[in-house]
Amino acid sequence: MPVSRLFSLYPAGPVVLTALLLSACAAVPDIGPQPVVRAPETIEAERSLAAAQAAWPAEDWWKVYGDEQLDRLIQEGLRGSPDIAIAAARLRQANATARQAGAGLLPSADLDASAGATKQSYNMGLPKDFVPQGWLGTGRVALDLGFDLDLWGRNRAALAAATSEERAAQIDAQQARLTLTTALADAYADLARLYEDRDIQARALEIRTASQKLVAQRRQNGLETRGSERQADATVASAKAQLAAADQAIDVRRHQIAALIGAGPDRGLSIARPKLSGLTPLGLPADVTTNLVARRPDIAGALARTDAAAKRIKVARADFFPAIRLGALVGVQSLGYETLFGPGFTPAGGPSSFADKLFRKDSLFGNVGPAISLPIFHGGALSAQYRGARATYDEAVAVYDKTVLGAYQQVADAVTARRTLERRLADARSALAASEDAYAIARQRYEGGLFTFLDVLNVEDQLLAARQSVAELEASAFTLDIALVRALGGGFAAHDALSKDLPNG
């Protein structure tokens, strides 16, 4: 009895059949409730992130430093950096994967055509007179149609997962941009520090040279020993070595900047001394404790991957249920038209062409109907796949939570460092002023014969160390400012919503 006739006699037939199919399926294991990502409201950070109000960083945040050379370098990097190219290629890969997943929701069609020649054996148990003689042509043209009903939402969940992964790749491109721009700004700020250090080393060489001349003069007058003179010579040689090391460090940092922007080391030779300015006072957005998760590309990317992992669980769960695919095959085929391989067999009606015989009405063939795939026993493979998808989701949630906590830590660290920098810099400048006074007094007392050269040398060392400390703290102000920009997301904003659940997805 046809299935349609059975269903007409028994209206409950489809329900009964569905129940039977589901009862025969492999059982879905119970793996407990899914964890959820951590909400920003659960993170206590109000006191640590207390600061004056300020706006979120702009997309071109580096322009506030007023250095046109830095702007040009960053623009070059955004155009030519291999890291940006890598992120763009990965985005195209994710886009292609999403398109491939979307194809599962559409019908498929394949056209198959073939032509050839065949010769049948005369020794297959049939009289030779009943077997076609010689080589005979064969032909077949068929159109194969298929459509997955996707009753349990497997294909839709796969598309949603691929779409979330594509979104994550888009955000990764923004993260690559933030990483590049902040790395360039960091290296550029450090280049400014290295130039300041070179100035200090050049000034140190001047001081050591002046002391050397003074010691040599006093020795000629019988007021100093040969040992003191040689010690002064040694300090000059050491100062020259330190100056050469400062020049080397500047060249190395230039090479690094050139590599970051995707250029060769010769590009670094044209990088002039930075002229950074426009350092702003410490400030944080008023909604930083709750809106930070939407301003950090790494957090948004982790959330998109968590969303994709949740959809992969639905894909694995759908594998436990029967899959129904509608199929249709229609075409024409024939055997026996005359070929050119030999005299062959000529029918009573005379030789017939390929097209005449192949496309006759009698050559039509086909079939249509549903195909049902019912999983019953796979040795635990489906259960393992389902548990693995859940474990991947649990990992994605943990990675997201870790990324969120790390983001708040980075902001708090930058705020704390910026807040204490002003006090440290004020103390260092006071120490420098005192060291300069002490050095002036020591020179006077040495010229008056009240100090030894070793006493002067100790005071010189303290003066140079104080100058070095002030220069490093002044340079670190820009470094910490860049760190705060990086911690606040560098102008990123997740405007587009992540993929939502589709019906039955």
Buried (B, 14 or more C-beta within 10 A) or exposed (E): EEEEEEBEEEEEBEEEBEEEBEEEBBEBBEBEEEBEBBEBEEBEBEEBBEBEEBEBBEBEBBBBBEBEBBBEBBBBBBEBBEBBEEBBEBBEEBBEBBEEBBEBBEEEEEEEEEEEBEBEEEEEEEEEEEBBBBBBBBBBBBBBBBBBEBEBBBBBBBBBBBBBBBBBBBBBBBBBBBBBBBBBBBBBBBBBBBBBBBEBBEBBBEBBBBBBEBBBEBBEEEEBBEEBBEBBBEBBEEBBEBBEEBEEBBEEBBBBBBBBBBBEBEBBEEBEEBEBEEEEEBBBBEEBBEBBBBBBBBBBBBBBBBBBBBBBBBBBBBBBBBBBBBBBBBBBBBBBBBBEEEEBBEEEEEEBEBEEBBBEEEBEEEEEEEEEEBBEEEEEEBBEBBBEBBEBBBEBBBBBBEBBEBBBEBBBBBBEBBEEBEEBBEEBBEBBEEBBEBBEEBBEBBBEEEBBBEEBBBBBBBBBBBBBBBBBBBBBBBBBBBBBBBBBBBBBBBEEEBBEBBEEB
